[in-house]
Amino acid sequence: MKQIIWGVCALSLLAALAARSNPPVQPGMMPYTPTRLEWLTVDLEASYHQDFGRDTPYSLHYLPKAPNTVLIFVHHTSETPAGALETAIDAAKQQVNQDASSHGWSSWVKIEVQRKLIKK
């Protein structure tokens, strides 16, 4: 009985491995492994980005800048209070450092801030 169970398990494993070795047919199913920088910025952007809104007079986004930099990109208007903008940027920098540290990546992650004044 044990031999039958082992045989069935072995066949199931071989079938699973064979299925994995066939390339996906659809482009959206192609495997992709992001870089650490891409992973970090996707995580930051998904969790902490800010868009213009009633209570937010600026937008703030996290972008990868090769090879090791997280770009904090801020759009603001002339009506955005300077203090609010600086507070948001400082908080974003802290968030980058905290997220990078949680992955053990703080030794190589750099931060750059780019501001862009837009007309409303």
N, C-alpha and C positions, 0 to 999 in steps of 0.2 A: 504494500500500500504506500509506504514511504517513497518507493521508487517512482510510482505513478505521480505522486504529488510533486516530487522533485522534477520529474520530466515535464509536467504541466507548467511549473514555475519557470523552468529553463526555456521552454518554448515561448512563454509569455514575454520573458525578458528579451529573447532574440527578436520577437516580433516588434516589441517596443523600440529596440535599437535600430532595426531596419527601417521602421517608420520615421525615426528621427533623422536618419542619414539621407532621406530623400529631400531634395531642395523644395522649399515651398513654391507653390505655383503662383500665388498672388504677391505682387510687390509689397503690399502692406504687411505681409507675413514674413518678410525677410528678416533674419536675425540682425540685430545691431547692438553693439556694446558701446555705451557712451564713455567719453573720457571722464576722469574725475572732475575736471573743471565743468564739463557739460552737466554732469550729475548734480554738482553743487548748485549751479545757477538755475537748473530746472527746479530743484527743491526750493531754493530761495524764492524764485519767481512764483511758483505755485502757492507757496505759503504766505508770502509777505509783500507781494507787489501792492501798489496803491494806485488807484485811478482817480481822475478828477471826479469830484462829487460835491454835494451840498456842503459837506463838512471837510472836504479835502481840496484845498486850492492849488494842488500840484499832482503830478503823477510821478511814480517812482518805480523803476524796473531794474531787474538784475540780468545782466548779459555776460556771456563768456568773452574774454579777450585773450587770445592765445599769447603766450603759452600758459601763464599762471595767474591771470588777473580777472577778478570779478569787477565788471564795470557797473556802477550804480548810475543809471541814466535818469535824470530828473527833468521833467518839463514843468515850467511854471509861467505864470503871467506877471505882469508888472504889479498887479494887485496882491500877489502872494506876500504875506508878511515875512520879512527876512528871518526873523527869529524862528518862525514855524518851519521854514525851509531848512535852516541849519539844524534844528532839533530832529527833523525827520531824517536828514542825511546822517547825523551822528547815530541815531537809532539803527539805521540801515547798516552802517559800518559795524556796529556792535553785533547785529544779527549775523552778518557775514562771518565775523570772527568766532562767534558762538557755534554756528553751524559747521564751520571748518574744523574747529576744535573737537566737536562731537564725533567727527570722522577720523581724527588724528592727522588732519591735513594743514594745520595752522602754520607749519614751518615753511610751506611754499606758496600759500595763497597771498596774493597782493590785492589791494583795493584801489580803484580809481573812480573818481566821481566826475561826471560830465553833466553840466547844467545847460539847459536850453530855454531861453525866453521865447514864449510864443504869444502871438496876438490872439486875443479872444474874440 
